[in-house]
Amino acid sequence: MASDWAIHSFTTLHTFEDSSIAMHDPSSKRLSCCCVECGTVVSSTYRDYGKGNIRLKICRNCNLTVDKYVEFEAILIMIDLMLGKQQAYRHLLHNRRPLLLTQQVLKMFAVMVMLDWNTKAYLAERDVGVYFRYDTPILCRSNHPCISTNSIYKTTSTYSIFQISQLGLHYFVLAVVENFIYMLTLWLCVRLHPRWRKATTAKDVQFIGALCLSSFGKLFAWLTVIWEYNWTVVHVIGGIVVCSNYLVLKIYVNDDTFDVFMAVAVAVGIRALTQLFLFALGNPMIFFTFI
C-alpha cells in the first residue's frame, strides 16, 4: 500500500544512531537546522553525550524545544504532516537527518504518479470529469460530415488485454508529464524569485521530497476500490494537496507574502495548460481535475 510505504520511508531515518551519524557527516553540516516552533536558525537540534544519550536543545528565541520530532516515531510525524502542522514540515525540510536521497524522492514521485493514474482511470471509466476527443468525422444521412457520438476511449468492454494495457500506459504517461511539469514549475519559481533564490540549493531534493509527501491527500484515491464516491470529491482531494503544497513552499522559502500563493497558482495553471497543449497535439482526453 502507498500509505505503508510513505510511513516506512521514515522508519530508518529517525533513530538516535542514524541521527548521531548524520550529525558527524561533513555533507550534512553544510545545511543549517532551525527551530520548528519559530524558525530561528540553530547549529543543531540536540547535544550528543555519547552511547545514545542525547539532550534536546532549547531555542533562545522562543524558549521552546528546538525540535521535538527528533524523539518522535515515524508514524507520529506522518500524522502531524497530514494535519498540516508547520512544525512537522520544518522538521522535514530543515532538520531531518540523514537527508532524503534522490532514490527515495523518485520512489515517492512514482507513488504519487500511480495515485494520479488511479484517479484518471476511475474518471475515464465512469465518463465524468473528463472530455474525450471523438472519432473521425463520418457521413450522416444528409451526406454532411458529422461527429461520431462514441469515443474509442469510452467503450472498453470490447477491448483486448493488450488494448487495455495501452490505455493504462496512456494514463500513466499523462500523469507523469503533468506531475513533472507541476514540480518543475514550483522549483523554477523558487530559483527565479529574487528573494527565494538565496535558498540553499543543497536542499532542493528535500524540497521536492516534501512536496511529494505533502501530496498525501491523493491517498484517498484508493477509496475508489471500496467506495464509489461522487467524482466532485476529486476536487476536494486536489484542494487538500494544493494547500499542503502551499504550506511546504511557504516554509521552504520562509516567506508569508502573497507571492507564495501566486507561485502555487501559477504551477496549477501551467499544469492545466499542459493538458490543453497535449490535447492540441492529439491527446484524446482532458481531465477536469484541480490537480
Beta strands, then each sheet from edge to edge (+ up, - down):
strand 1: 33-34
strand 2: 41-42
strand 3: 46-48
strand 4: 54-56
strand 5: 130-132
strand 6: 138-139
strand 7: 145-146
strand 8: 285-287
sheet 1: 1+ 2-
sheet 2: 3+ 4-
sheet 3: 5+ 8-
sheet 4: 6+ 7-
end
